[in-house]
Amino acid sequence: LGDWQYYRITTPADAAQLKVTLTKLSADVDLYLRKASRPQQFEYNKRSIKVGTLSETITIKNPGENVWYIGAYGSAKGKYTVKAVLTMPLGGEQPLEEETPDF
């Protein structure tokens, strides 16, 4: 209840897009994204805060050469799957997917 889980992804200078999704939610979990440091409730670059167990998605066009921190904030104990897909200029994708334990 009221807890954060964090993930990190490094994007190269020529990345075309970074897309982060939360799916398979068993509780209300919100998605935050912040460049260079961990997001917090009022400190983030982008967020998705849908009510309930709907999937959450954030897309960043041309994310540049950066370290991005993904924050998942749960208002209740539950599970979810986080997936980050990095799209490169020629259409290649580098997916990262992780299923999380209860938090």
C-alpha positions as CSV (number, residue, x, y, z in Angstrom):
1,L,0.0,0.0,0.0
2,G,1.5,3.3,-1.1
3,D,4.8,1.8,-2.2
4,W,7.1,2.3,-5.2
5,Q,9.0,-0.1,-7.4
6,Y,11.7,1.3,-9.7
7,Y,13.3,0.2,-13.0
8,R,16.0,1.8,-15.2
9,I,16.6,1.9,-18.9
10,T,19.4,3.6,-20.8
11,T,18.5,5.0,-24.2
12,P,21.1,5.7,-27.0
13,A,21.3,9.0,-28.8
14,D,19.7,7.7,-31.9
15,A,16.6,6.1,-30.3
16,A,13.4,7.0,-32.1
17,Q,11.0,6.1,-29.2
18,L,10.7,4.7,-25.7
19,K,7.4,3.1,-24.9
20,V,6.8,1.8,-21.3
21,T,3.6,-0.1,-20.4
22,L,2.1,-1.7,-17.3
23,T,-0.2,-4.6,-18.0
24,K,-1.8,-7.6,-16.2
25,L,-2.6,-5.3,-13.2
26,S,-4.2,-7.0,-10.2
27,A,-4.5,-3.7,-8.4
28,D,-4.4,0.0,-9.1
29,V,-0.8,0.8,-10.1
30,D,0.3,4.1,-11.7
31,L,3.2,4.6,-14.1
32,Y,5.8,7.4,-13.9
33,L,8.8,8.2,-16.0
34,R,11.6,10.5,-15.2
35,K,14.9,11.4,-16.8
36,A,18.1,11.0,-14.7
37,S,16.5,10.3,-11.3
38,R,13.7,8.3,-9.7
39,P,10.3,9.7,-10.2
40,Q,8.2,10.8,-7.2
41,Q,4.5,11.8,-6.9
42,F,5.2,15.4,-7.9
43,E,8.6,15.0,-9.7
44,Y,8.4,13.3,-13.1
45,N,8.6,13.9,-16.8
46,K,5.5,11.9,-17.7
47,R,2.9,9.8,-15.9
48,S,-0.1,7.7,-16.5
49,I,-2.6,7.4,-13.6
50,K,-5.7,5.6,-14.8
51,V,-8.1,4.4,-12.1
52,G,-8.4,0.7,-11.4
53,T,-6.6,-2.1,-13.3
54,L,-6.5,-0.6,-16.8
55,S,-3.1,-0.8,-18.6
56,E,-0.9,2.2,-18.2
57,T,1.3,3.5,-21.1
58,I,3.9,6.3,-21.5
59,T,5.6,7.0,-24.9
60,I,8.6,9.3,-25.3
61,K,9.6,10.3,-28.8
62,N,13.3,10.9,-29.4
63,P,14.3,10.1,-25.8
64,G,18.0,11.0,-26.5
65,E,21.0,9.5,-24.8
66,N,19.7,9.3,-21.3
67,V,19.0,7.1,-18.3
68,W,15.3,6.9,-17.7
69,Y,13.8,5.7,-14.4
70,I,10.4,3.9,-14.5
71,G,8.4,4.2,-11.3
72,A,5.4,2.0,-10.5
73,Y,3.3,3.3,-7.6
74,G,0.8,0.9,-6.1
75,S,-2.1,2.1,-4.0
76,A,-2.9,-1.5,-3.0
77,K,-0.9,-4.7,-2.9
78,G,-0.9,-6.4,-6.3
79,K,1.0,-7.7,-9.3
80,Y,1.7,-6.3,-12.8
81,T,4.0,-6.7,-15.8
82,V,6.2,-3.8,-16.9
83,K,7.5,-3.7,-20.4
84,A,9.8,-1.1,-22.0
85,V,10.3,-1.1,-25.8
86,L,13.1,1.0,-27.3
87,T,12.5,1.6,-31.1
88,M,15.5,2.4,-33.2
89,P,15.6,4.5,-36.4
90,L,15.4,1.6,-38.8
91,G,12.5,0.0,-37.0
92,G,14.4,-2.4,-34.8
93,E,13.1,-2.9,-31.3
94,Q,14.9,-3.8,-28.1
95,P,12.2,-5.1,-25.6
96,L,12.6,-5.4,-21.8
97,E,9.9,-7.2,-20.0
98,E,9.7,-8.1,-16.3
99,E,6.9,-9.6,-14.2
100,T,7.0,-8.3,-10.7
101,P,6.4,-10.0,-7.4
102,D,3.8,-8.6,-5.0
103,F,4.8,-5.3,-3.5
